[in-house]
Amino acid sequence: MKLEDLTPGASVRGILPDAAVSVVSVQWHGSDALTLVYRDPGGKVADEILYRHDEARLQVAKHGRPWSFDGDGALFRLVAEAHRIRLAHLFDPVLAVHTSLVEPLPHQITAVYEAMLSRQPLRFLLADDPGAGKTIMAGLLIKELIARGDLRRCLIICPGSLAEQWQDELSRRFHLPFEILTNDKLEAARTGNWFIENDLAIARLDKLARNEDVQRNLAAPDNHYDLIVCDEAHKLSATFFGGEVKYTKRYRLGQLVSGLTRHFLLMTATPHNGKEEDFQLFLALLDGDRFEGRFRDGVHQVDVSDLMRRMVKESLLKFDGTPLFPERIAYTVPYKLSPAEAQLYREVTDYVREEFNRAEALANDKRAGTVGFALTILQRRLASSPEAIYQSLRRRRERLEKRLRELELLQRGGTMTPPMPAGPVLDADDVEDLEEAPENEVEAAEEEVLDQATAASTIAELKLEIDTLARLEGLAADVRRSGQDTKWRELSQLLGEIFTPTALANRAGEPDAQPYGAGPIARPTPSPHQKLVLFTEHRDTLSYLERQIGVLFGRPGAITLIHGGMGREERRNAQEKFLHDPQVRVLLATDAAGEGINLQRAHLSRTTSSRSSSRRSSASAARRASVSRAAMNSPMCPRPCVTGIDRSAPGNRCSRATSGSPSKSRSSHRPANRSPPLSAPATRCSTPCSTSRSSASAIC
C-alpha cells in the first residue's frame, strides 16, 4: 500500500505485530514521511512516524464498515453445514441408526448406545448368541464413532470365509468402504506397507497370525488404529497345559493388535470353553494387568460385567416384547438301511479301519495324519449319499491306478521308488486352516488328499488297495443303480408332506419309533406355495439331489443351487431367484450358503455327515438363525421347521433337528491317530424338527 492510503477511519495491519489498528489522523512531513495517530483494539491512542520504506509492511485491512456481508454465501453455507454435521450427534443420540440402511432391534441398540459407546477407551467382549446381529452392532458402533470424530482408522479381523460378508454388509448397510487385505495388495502397496495406506481395512485372521512379514507391517511404528474388531474371537485362544501356558499363533496376534489400538472389541458367541483359567487368559487380551497370572479357585474373583455383555436367544425380544426367535424343538424319525446299503456300509467301514491301522504303522507322522484325514473324508462321504461314496471311490481308484502305472514304469526303467503320496502332506496347522477356508478351497484340498493319500508302502500293497477300492466301487454302483436309497426315499416322503396333500411314497419306520407328526408336534400343512432350503455337505450329493428332486417335481426349474464354486454375484442372484421367483420352490446348497447369505421365507433341511454340523459352526449358526427368523415373518405358510443331520453314534446315522443355534463345538477335522471305533450299521435316522409359525421341513 501507499502512505497516501492512510486515511481517517481505515483499518491498518503492520503497525502492531498481532492486531489491526484504526487510523485517527495523519500529519504529513513533506512527501516521504508522516505522523500516524492510531487507536489499538484496546482503545489506547498512540502515534508513529512512517516513511516510504515502511509501505511494504503495511496493509489496509478494512475500509468503511467492519461488517459488509459481501462474502461468498455458498462457501459460508458449506462451512456451516459441515459444522452442523460435525455436531449432529449432540442433537441425534442415535445418528448412526438414522443414517444407515438398518432397522436395529432393541438388544442391538442397547449394546451400542448403552454398553459400548459410553466406555472410553472401549475394551469390550460382545458375546451375544448366534443370530443376534453382532455385525450390525459393530457397524453401528463404527459409524457412530466416525460421526463423533472419534474414529478415523479401523481394522476388522475375521475368519477368511467371513471377510467378504463383512465387506458387503458394511458397504451396503453403512456406506463404509472397507478394503480386504490380499497378497496382490500387499505387494502393490506404494509405501511398502498396505496397512498405513488404508484407514478402513479387513484382514483374514490366519493371514495375520501365520505370516510374520504381514505382522511386521502391522506392528510398524506409524501404524495405529482407533478401533480394532475381532470377529469369532474365541479363536484367539491360549490354554494351560502341564502347568504352563500354551500360546497359539492366533493368541499372539491378539496380544499384538491389542497394543495397536485405543478401542478394542472382541466378538464371539462362545467366550468360555468351560475352563476358568483359559477364560482369564482370553480376557487378558482386553486388560492384561487385571487378568495377569493363572486363575485359582478361592483366590481370584472374576467380575466381567464391565468388560462383557452376553444375551442368549431366549432373552432377545422385538419392540413389541414378543420373542425374536421361535422355540427350539427337536425330534427324530428313525428308518432302516436296505440290505444293499448295510453291506456297503460294513465293507467301507472295514476298509477304513484297516487303512487307519496301516497309517498308524507309518514312520512319517505327517503322512500318517494325512492318510487318516483322507479316510475320515471317505467315511463322511459314505454317510452323505450312495452317489457321494460311489464318486469318491471311483476318483480315488483312478488316481491310485495312475500312480501305480507311474511306479511300474519307473520299476521297469531300473528305478525302485516307494509309492509316496503325490499330494500335499498336511500338518495340524494346515488342517486347522481348512476349517476356516472358503468352501471351494476346502473342496479342492479334500479332493486332492482323498484321491492321492495312501498308507501303501510297496507296489504290492498299492495293488491290493486298488483291488479293494474296485470291489467297493462295484458295491456302491449296485446300490446306486438299484435305486434303494433309503435316505432319499425319506426325503421324498417329506417333500410330499410339505408340498402336496398326500405323501409320495410309503414310509419306512421302526415299529417302536415315534412317527413324524405324532405327539404335540403337528404335521406340516401341505401347500404348493411353500419354499424349502436343503443343505448338504458334498457337491456330489448336491448334484444327485438336483436330479432326483427335478424328476420328483417334474420341472428342473423349480430348483436353484448355491455352492462354493459360485462367485458372490452368482450366489446373490440364486438367492434373489429363490426368494422372489414363485416358480422356484427348493434351494439346494452346500455350506457356501452360510457365508454371508440371509435365507428368508423358507424351511430348512440339512443332509450331512457328522462334520457338517460343526465345521463352520459360526456361519451355520448365523444361517439357521436367519432362516428361523425369516420363517416367523413369512406370509407364505403357517409353520417353520429347521432340521439338521448328524451321525450321533458309530453304526447309526441319524439327523438331529433344532430351530435355534447349534452348539459351537468344533468337530474333529484333524487326522485320526488311532483306529476309529466303528461298528456295523443298525439303522439310519433322519430328523425333521422345530415347528413355529411358518412351515414344516424335509430331511435327507
C-alpha positions in Angstrom: 0.0 0.0 0.0 1.0 3.6 -0.3 1.2 6.2 2.6 -1.5 8.1 0.8 -3.9 5.3 1.5 -3.8 6.0 5.3 -7.0 8.0 5.8 -9.0 8.5 9.0 -11.2 5.5 9.7 -9.1 3.0 7.8 -8.1 -0.3 9.5 -4.4 -1.0 9.0 -2.2 -4.0 9.7 1.5 -3.9 10.2 1.7 -1.2 12.9 1.2 -3.6 15.7 2.6 -7.2 15.4 -0.6 -9.0 16.4 -3.6 -6.8 15.7 -5.0 -4.2 13.3 -5.2 -0.5 14.3 -7.7 2.2 13.4 -6.4 5.4 11.8 -7.3 8.6 13.8 -5.4 11.3 11.9 -2.5 11.8 9.6 0.0 14.7 9.5 2.4 14.8 6.5 6.0 16.0 6.8 6.9 16.7 3.2 6.1 14.0 0.6 8.0 11.0 2.1 7.1 10.9 5.8 4.0 11.4 8.0 2.9 11.1 11.6 0.2 8.5 12.1 -2.1 8.8 15.1 -4.0 5.4 15.6 -6.1 3.6 18.1 -5.3 0.0 19.0 -8.0 -2.7 19.7 -8.0 -1.9 23.4 -8.9 1.8 22.7 -5.5 3.2 23.5 -4.3 6.1 21.2 -0.7 6.2 20.1 1.3 7.7 17.2 4.2 6.6 15.0 6.3 8.3 12.2 6.2 6.3 9.0 8.4 6.6 5.9 8.2 5.3 2.3 10.2 2.2 3.1 7.6 1.2 5.7 5.0 0.8 2.9 6.0 -2.9 2.4 4.9 -3.9 5.9 1.6 -2.0 5.9 -1.7 -3.4 4.7 -5.2 -1.9 4.7 -7.4 -4.4 6.5 -10.8 -2.8 6.1 -12.4 0.2 4.6 -15.7 1.7 5.9 -18.0 -0.6 7.8 -16.4 -3.6 9.7 -19.4 -6.0 8.7 -20.0 -5.7 5.0 -21.8 -9.1 4.3 -20.2 -9.3 0.9 -18.6 -12.8 1.3 -19.2 -15.9 -0.7 -22.6 -17.2 0.6 -22.3 -20.7 -0.9 -18.9 -21.2 0.8 -20.4 -19.9 4.1 -23.3 -22.4 3.8 -20.9 -25.3 3.0 -18.8 -24.5 6.1 -21.9 -24.1 8.3 -23.3 -27.4 7.1 -20.0 -29.2 7.8 -20.0 -27.8 11.3 -23.6 -28.8 11.8 -22.9 -32.4 10.7 -19.9 -32.4 13.0 -22.2 -31.6 15.9 -25.1 -33.8 14.7 -24.5 -36.5 17.4 -25.3 -33.9 20.1 -28.8 -33.4 18.7 -29.5 -37.0 17.5 -28.3 -39.6 20.1 -28.8 -42.5 17.6 -27.3 -40.8 14.5 -25.8 -44.0 13.1 -29.2 -45.7 13.1 -30.9 -42.9 11.1 -28.0 -42.7 8.5 -27.7 -46.4 7.9 -29.9 -49.0 6.0 -30.7 -51.0 9.1 -33.7 -51.5 11.3 -32.0 -52.4 14.6 -33.6 -54.5 17.3 -33.7 -53.4 20.9 -30.8 -55.6 22.0 -28.6 -54.1 19.2 -29.4 -50.5 20.3 -28.7 -51.2 23.9 -25.4 -52.9 23.1 -24.1 -50.0 21.1 -25.5 -47.0 22.9 -25.6 -48.2 26.4 -22.9 -50.9 26.8 -20.1 -49.7 24.4 -20.3 -46.0 23.4 -20.1 -44.8 27.0 -16.7 -46.6 27.6 -13.6 -44.5 26.8 -11.4 -46.2 25.9 -13.5 -49.2 24.8 -12.1 -52.7 25.8 -15.1 -54.9 25.4 -16.3 -58.5 24.8 -19.6 -58.8 22.9 -20.8 -62.4 23.5 -24.4 -62.5 22.4 -25.8 -65.7 20.9 -25.5 -66.5 17.2 -28.1 -64.7 15.1 -28.2 -61.6 17.4 -26.7 -59.5 14.7 -23.2 -58.7 16.0 -22.1 -57.5 12.6 -24.9 -54.9 12.7 -23.8 -53.8 16.2 -20.2 -53.4 15.1 -21.3 -51.4 12.0 -23.4 -49.1 14.2 -20.5 -48.6 16.6 -18.0 -47.8 13.8 -20.4 -45.3 12.1 -21.3 -43.6 15.4 -17.6 -43.2 16.4 -16.9 -41.7 12.9 -19.7 -39.2 13.3 -18.4 -38.2 16.7 -14.9 -37.6 15.3 -13.5 -40.4 17.5 -12.6 -42.9 14.7 -10.5 -42.4 11.5 -8.7 -45.8 11.2 -10.4 -49.1 11.8 -9.2 -52.8 11.3 -11.6 -55.8 11.3 -10.0 -59.2 11.8 -12.2 -62.2 10.9 -12.1 -65.8 9.6 -11.3 -66.0 5.9 -14.8 -67.2 5.0 -16.4 -64.1 6.5 -14.2 -61.4 5.1 -16.4 -60.8 2.0 -19.5 -60.9 4.1 -18.1 -58.1 6.4 -17.2 -56.0 3.4 -20.6 -56.4 1.8 -22.5 -55.7 4.9 -20.5 -52.6 5.9 -20.7 -51.2 2.4 -24.4 -51.9 1.7 -25.8 -51.1 5.1 -23.4 -48.4 6.4 -21.7 -47.0 3.3 -18.3 -47.7 4.8 -15.7 -48.5 2.1 -13.6 -51.2 3.7 -10.8 -52.9 1.7 -9.9 -56.6 2.2 -6.2 -57.5 2.6 -4.9 -59.7 -0.2 -1.4 -60.8 -1.4 -1.7 -58.7 -4.5 -2.5 -55.6 -2.5 0.4 -56.3 -0.1 2.8 -56.4 -3.0 1.4 -53.4 -4.8 1.4 -51.1 -1.8 3.1 -47.8 -2.8 4.7 -47.2 0.6 5.5 -50.8 1.1 3.0 -51.0 4.0 -0.6 -51.7 2.9 -1.9 -51.1 6.4 -0.7 -47.5 6.6 -2.3 -46.7 3.2 -5.8 -48.0 4.1 -7.7 -46.4 7.0 -10.6 -48.9 6.8 -9.3 -52.4 6.4 -10.5 -56.1 6.7 -7.9 -58.8 7.3 -8.2 -62.6 7.5 -7.3 -64.0 10.9 -4.9 -66.7 9.7 -3.3 -64.4 7.1 -2.2 -62.2 10.0 -1.5 -65.0 12.5 0.7 -67.2 10.3 2.6 -64.6 8.2 5.5 -62.9 10.0 6.1 -60.4 7.2 2.5 -59.2 7.5 2.8 -58.9 11.2 5.9 -56.7 10.9 3.9 -54.3 8.6 1.0 -54.4 11.1 3.3 -53.6 14.0 5.1 -50.7 12.2 5.6 -47.6 14.5 3.4 -45.4 12.3 0.5 -47.9 12.2 -2.0 -47.3 14.9 -5.8 -47.7 14.9 -8.7 -46.1 16.6 -10.7 -49.3 16.7 -9.9 -53.0 16.0 -12.7 -55.5 15.9 -12.0 -59.3 16.1 -14.9 -61.5 14.9 -15.1 -65.1 16.1 -12.6 -64.0 18.8 -12.8 -67.4 20.6 -10.2 -68.5 18.1 -7.6 -66.2 19.8 -7.2 -68.9 22.5 -4.5 -69.9 24.9 -4.6 -72.8 27.3 -2.9 -74.0 30.5 -1.3 -77.4 29.9 1.1 -79.2 32.3 1.4 -76.1 34.5 2.4 -73.9 31.6 0.6 -71.6 29.3 0.4 -72.8 25.7 0.2 -69.7 23.4 -1.2 -70.2 19.9 -0.2 -68.0 17.0 -3.7 -66.5 17.0 -3.4 -65.6 20.7 0.0 -63.9 20.0 -1.8 -61.9 17.2 -4.4 -60.8 19.7 -1.7 -59.6 22.1 -0.1 -57.7 19.2 -3.2 -55.9 17.9 -4.4 -55.2 21.5 -1.5 -52.8 21.8 -2.1 -51.1 18.4 -5.5 -49.6 19.2 -7.3 -47.4 21.7 -10.7 -49.2 21.2 -10.6 -53.0 21.1 -13.8 -55.1 20.5 -13.9 -58.9 20.7 -17.0 -60.6 19.3 -17.9 -64.3 19.8 -20.9 -66.4 20.8 -18.7 -68.9 22.8 -16.4 -66.9 25.0 -16.0 -69.7 27.6 -14.8 -73.2 27.0 -15.5 -74.4 30.5 -12.1 -73.7 31.9 -11.9 -70.6 34.0 -8.1 -70.3 33.7 -8.4 -70.3 29.9 -11.2 -67.7 30.1 -8.9 -65.5 32.2 -6.2 -65.7 29.5 -8.8 -64.7 26.9 -9.8 -61.7 29.0 -6.2 -60.7 29.4 -6.3 -59.6 25.7 -8.6 -56.8 26.9 -7.0 -56.0 30.3 -3.6 -57.6 30.7 -2.9 -56.1 34.2 -6.2 -57.1 35.7 -6.2 -60.7 34.5 -2.5 -61.5 34.8 -1.5 -64.8 36.3 -3.2 -68.2 36.5 -6.7 -68.3 37.8 -7.1 -70.1 41.1 -10.4 -71.0 42.7 -10.9 -69.3 46.1 -8.3 -66.7 45.3 -9.4 -64.9 42.1 -12.8 -63.4 41.8 -13.5 -62.6 38.2 -16.2 -59.9 37.7 -16.5 -59.2 34.0 -19.7 -57.2 34.0 -17.8 -54.1 33.0 -16.0 -55.9 30.1 -18.5 -58.2 28.7 -22.2 -58.5 27.6 -23.9 -61.8 26.8 -27.5 -62.3 25.8 -28.9 -65.7 25.0 -31.6 -66.1 22.3 -34.3 -66.7 24.8 -33.9 -63.1 26.1 -33.8 -61.4 22.7 -37.1 -59.6 22.1 -38.8 -57.5 19.5 -40.0 -53.9 20.2 -43.5 -55.3 21.0 -42.0 -57.6 23.6 -42.5 -60.9 21.7 -39.6 -63.3 21.4 -37.3 -62.7 18.4 -36.7 -66.4 17.8 -39.1 -69.4 17.8 -39.0 -72.1 20.4 -36.4 -74.8 19.8 -37.9 -78.3 19.4 -36.3 -81.4 18.2 -37.4 -84.9 17.4 -36.2 -88.0 15.5 -37.5 -90.2 12.8 -35.5 -93.5 12.5 -35.5 -95.7 9.5 -33.6 -98.9 8.5 -30.9 -99.3 5.9 -31.7 -101.5 3.0 -29.7 -104.8 2.9 -27.5 -103.5 0.0 -26.8 -100.2 1.9 -26.0 -102.1 5.0 -23.5 -104.3 3.2 -21.8 -101.3 1.5 -21.6 -99.5 4.9 -19.9 -102.6 6.5 -17.5 -103.1 3.7 -16.4 -99.4 3.5 -16.1 -99.3 7.3 -13.8 -102.4 7.3 -11.7 -100.8 4.6 -11.4 -97.5 6.6 -10.5 -99.4 9.8 -7.7 -101.4 8.0 -6.3 -98.4 6.4 -6.3 -96.5 9.7 -4.3 -99.3 11.3 -1.8 -99.3 8.4 -1.5 -95.5 8.7 -0.6 -95.8 12.4 2.4 -98.0 11.4 3.9 -95.4 9.1 7.2 -93.8 10.4 6.2 -90.4 9.0 3.7 -88.9 11.4 2.6 -86.2 9.0 2.0 -88.7 6.2 0.0 -90.9 8.6 -2.1 -87.9 9.7 -2.8 -87.1 6.1 -3.9 -90.6 5.3 -6.1 -90.6 8.4 -7.6 -87.3 7.2 -8.3 -88.8 3.8 -10.1 -91.8 5.3 -12.2 -89.5 7.5 -13.3 -87.7 4.4 -14.2 -91.0 2.8 -16.3 -92.0 5.8 -18.2 -88.7 5.7 -18.9 -89.3 2.0 -20.3 -92.7 2.9 -22.7 -91.1 5.4 -23.8 -88.5 2.8 -25.3 -90.5 -0.1 -24.7 -93.5 -2.3 -23.7 -91.1 -5.1 -21.1 -89.3 -3.0 -19.4 -92.5 -1.9 -19.5 -94.0 -5.4 -17.9 -90.9 -7.0 -15.3 -90.7 -4.2 -14.3 -94.4 -4.5 -14.1 -94.1 -8.3 -11.9 -91.0 -8.2 -9.6 -92.5 -5.6 -9.2 -95.7 -7.5 -8.4 -93.9 -10.8 -5.8 -91.6 -9.1 -4.1 -94.6 -7.4 -4.1 -96.6 -10.6 -2.4 -93.6 -12.3 0.2 -93.6 -9.5 0.7 -97.4 -9.9 1.3 -97.1 -13.6 4.0 -94.4 -12.9 5.7 -96.6 -10.3 5.7 -99.7 -12.6 7.2 -97.6 -15.4 10.0 -96.4 -13.0 10.5 -100.0 -11.9 10.9 -101.2 -15.5 13.4 -98.5 -16.0 15.6 -99.8 -13.2 14.5 -97.2 -10.6 12.7 -98.5 -7.4 10.7 -95.8 -5.7 8.3 -96.4 -2.9 4.8 -95.1 -3.5 4.9 -91.9 -1.5 1.9 -89.6 -1.7 2.0 -87.2 -4.6 -0.4 -84.7 -2.9 0.4 -82.3 -0.1 1.2 -83.6 3.4 -1.0 -81.8 6.0 0.1 -80.9 9.5 -2.1 -79.8 12.3 -1.9 -76.1 11.3 -2.9 -77.0 7.7 -6.0 -78.9 8.8 -6.9 -76.1 11.2 -6.6 -73.6 8.4 -9.1 -75.7 6.3 -11.7 -75.2 9.0 -11.9 -71.5 8.2 -11.1 -71.6 4.5 -13.7 -70.8 1.8 -15.7 -73.9 0.7 -14.2 -74.1 -2.8 -10.7 -74.2 -1.2 -11.8 -76.9 1.3 -13.3 -79.0 -1.5 -10.2 -78.7 -3.7 -7.9 -79.7 -0.7 -10.1 -82.6 0.4 -10.3 -84.0 -3.1 -6.6 -83.8 -3.6 -5.9 -85.5 -0.3 -8.7 -88.1 -0.7 -7.5 -89.1 -4.2 -3.8 -89.4 -3.5 -3.1 -90.1 0.2 -2.4 -93.8 0.8 -0.8 -95.9 3.5 0.6 -98.4 1.0 4.4 -98.6 1.2 5.0 -101.1 -1.7 3.7 -101.7 -5.2 2.0 -104.9 -4.0 0.2 -103.1 -1.2 -0.9 -100.4 -3.6 -2.3 -103.1 -6.0 -4.1 -104.7 -3.1 -5.7 -101.4 -2.1 -6.8 -100.7 -5.7 -8.4 -104.1 -5.9 -10.3 -103.3 -2.6 -11.4 -99.9 -4.0 -12.6 -101.6 -7.2 -14.7 -104.0 -5.2 -16.2 -101.3 -3.0 -16.9 -99.2 -6.1 -18.8 -102.1 -7.6 -20.9 -102.4 -4.4 -21.6 -98.6 -4.5 -22.6 -98.8 -8.1 -25.0 -101.6 -7.4 -26.7 -99.5 -4.7 -26.7 -96.5 -7.0 -28.3 -98.4 -9.8 -30.9 -100.3 -7.7 -32.5 -97.0 -6.5 -32.6 -98.4 -2.9 -31.5 -95.1 -1.3 -33.5 -95.1 1.9 -32.4 -91.6 2.8 -33.8 -90.2 -0.5 -37.0 -92.2 0.0 -37.4 -90.5 3.4 -36.7 -87.0 1.9 -39.2 -87.6 -1.0 -41.8 -88.6 1.6 -41.2 -85.3 3.5 -41.3 -83.3 0.3 -44.7 -84.8 -0.4 -45.9 -83.9 3.0 -44.7 -80.3 2.6 -45.8 -79.6 -1.0 -48.8 -82.0 -1.6 -51.7 -83.2 0.5 -50.6 -86.8 0.3 -47.2 -88.5 0.6 -45.3 -89.6 -2.5 -44.0 -92.9 -1.1 -44.5 -95.4 1.7 -42.8 -94.5 4.9 -40.1 -96.8 6.3 -40.0 -96.6 10.1 -39.2 -98.8 13.0 -42.2 -100.2 14.9 -41.2 -98.8 18.3 -40.2 -95.3 17.0 -42.5 -92.3 17.4 -43.7 -91.4 13.9 -43.2 -88.0 12.4 -46.1 -85.7 13.3 -47.1 -87.7 16.3 -47.4 -86.2 19.8 -47.6 -82.5 20.5 -45.8 -81.5 17.2 -48.3 -81.4 14.4 -47.5 -82.3 10.8 -46.9 -79.5 8.4 -49.8 -78.1 6.4 -49.3 -79.1 2.8 -49.1 -76.2 0.3 -47.6 -76.0 -3.2 -46.5 -72.4 -2.4 -44.0 -73.2 0.3 -40.2 -72.9 -0.1 -37.6 -75.3 1.1 -33.8 -74.9 1.7 -31.9 -78.2 1.6 -28.3 -78.2 2.8 -25.8 -80.9 2.1 -22.0 -81.1 2.6 -20.8 -82.7 -0.6 -21.1 -81.5 -4.2 -21.7 -85.0 -5.5 -24.8 -85.3 -3.2 -25.9 -81.8 -4.3 -25.9 -82.9 -8.0 -27.6 -86.2 -7.1 -30.4 -84.4 -5.2 -30.8 -81.9 -8.1 -31.6 -84.7 -10.5 -33.8 -86.6 -8.1 -35.9 -83.6 -7.0 -36.2 -82.4 -10.5 -37.7 -85.7 -11.5 -40.0 -85.7 -8.5 -41.3 -82.2 -9.3 -41.4 -82.8 -13.0 -39.7 -79.5 -13.8 -36.0 -78.8 -13.1 -36.8 -75.0 -13.0 -38.2 -75.4 -9.5 -34.7 -75.9 -8.1 -31.8 -73.4 -7.7 -28.3 -74.1 -6.4 -25.7 -72.4 -4.2 -22.3 -73.9 -3.8 -18.7 -72.9 -3.2 -17.8 -72.9 -6.9 -20.0 -69.9 -7.5 -18.9 -66.2 -7.2 -20.6 -63.7 -4.9 -22.8 -62.3 -7.7 -23.9 -65.7 -8.8 -24.8 -66.7 -5.2 -26.7 -63.4 -4.7 -28.6 -64.0 -8.0 -29.5 -67.5 -6.9 -30.7 -66.1 -3.6 -32.9 -63.5 -5.2 -34.3 -66.1 -7.6 -35.2 -68.3 -4.7 -36.8 -65.6 -2.7 -38.8 -63.8 -5.4 -39.4 -66.3 -8.2 -42.7 -68.1 -7.5 -41.7 -71.0 -9.7 -38.6 -71.8 -7.6 -39.5 -74.0 -4.7 -36.3 -75.6 -3.5 -32.8 -74.2 -2.8 -30.1 -76.8 -2.8 -27.0 -75.6 -1.0 -23.7 -76.5 0.5 -22.1 -74.6 3.3 -21.4 -71.8 0.9 -25.0 -70.6 1.6 -23.9 -70.0 5.2 -21.2 -67.5 4.1 -22.9 -64.1 4.0 -26.3 -65.1 2.6 -29.5 -64.5 4.5 -32.2 -67.0 3.6 -35.7 -65.7 4.0 -39.2 -67.1 3.9 -38.2 -70.8 3.8 -38.0 -74.1 5.7 -34.6 -75.6 6.3 -33.3 -79.1 5.8 -29.8 -80.5 6.1 -28.3 -83.7 4.8 -24.7 -84.2 6.0 -22.2 -86.3 7.9 -21.0 -85.6 11.4 -18.5 -82.9 10.4 -21.1 -80.7 8.8 -22.9 -79.8 12.0 -19.7 -78.5 13.4 -17.4 -77.2 10.7 -18.1 -73.5 10.1 -20.4 -73.6 13.1 -20.5 -69.8 13.3 -21.7 -69.5 9.7 -24.2 -72.4 10.2 -25.5 -70.8 13.4 -26.0 -67.4 11.7 -27.6 -69.2 8.7 -30.0 -71.2 10.9 -30.9 -68.1 12.9 -31.6 -66.1 9.8 -33.8 -68.8 8.4 -35.7 -69.3 11.7 -36.3 -65.6 12.0 -37.3 -65.2 8.4 -39.8 -68.1 8.7 -41.5 -66.3 11.5 -42.1 -63.2 9.3 -43.1 -65.2 6.2 -46.7 -64.8 5.0 -46.4 -67.9 2.9 -47.0 -70.7 5.3 -48.1 -71.3 8.9 -45.2 -73.4 10.3 -41.4 -73.2 10.1 -39.1 -76.1 10.6 -35.4 -76.4 10.8 -33.6 -79.7 10.6 -30.0 -80.8 10.7 -28.5 -84.3 10.2 -25.7 -85.7 12.3 -24.1 -89.1 12.8 -24.6 -89.4 16.5 -23.2 -92.8 17.2 -21.0 -95.4 15.4 -23.0 -97.6 13.2 -26.1 -95.4 13.4 -26.9 -92.5 11.1 -29.3 -90.0 12.5 -30.4 -86.5 12.0 -30.9 -84.0 14.8 -33.1 -81.0 14.2 -33.1 -77.7 16.0 -34.6 -74.4 15.1 -32.2 -72.5 17.3 -28.5 -72.1 17.2 -26.3 -75.2 17.4 -23.5 -75.7 19.9 -20.3 -74.2 18.6 -18.2 -77.2 19.5 -15.6 -77.9 16.8 -15.8 -81.4 15.4 -12.6 -83.3 14.8 -11.3 -82.2 11.4 -7.9 -83.4 12.4 -6.2 -86.6 11.2 -7.0 -89.5 13.4 -4.3 -91.1 15.4 -5.9 -94.5 16.0 -8.5 -96.8 14.5 -12.0 -95.4 14.8 -14.4 -97.3 16.9 -16.7 -98.2 14.0 -19.4 -100.9 14.2 -21.8 -102.3 11.7 -24.8 -100.1 10.9 -28.0 -100.8 12.6 -30.3 -98.0 11.4 -30.3 -94.7 9.8 -32.5 -92.0 11.2 -33.5 -88.6 9.9 -34.8 -85.8 12.0 -37.2 -83.2 10.9 -37.7 -80.6 13.6 -38.9 -77.5 15.1 -42.3 -76.1 14.5 -43.1 -72.4 14.9 -45.1 -70.1 12.8 -44.0 -70.7 9.2 -43.7 -74.2 8.0 -42.5 -77.8 8.3 -39.4 -79.3 7.0 -37.8 -82.0 4.9 -34.8 -84.1 5.5 -32.4 -86.3 3.6 
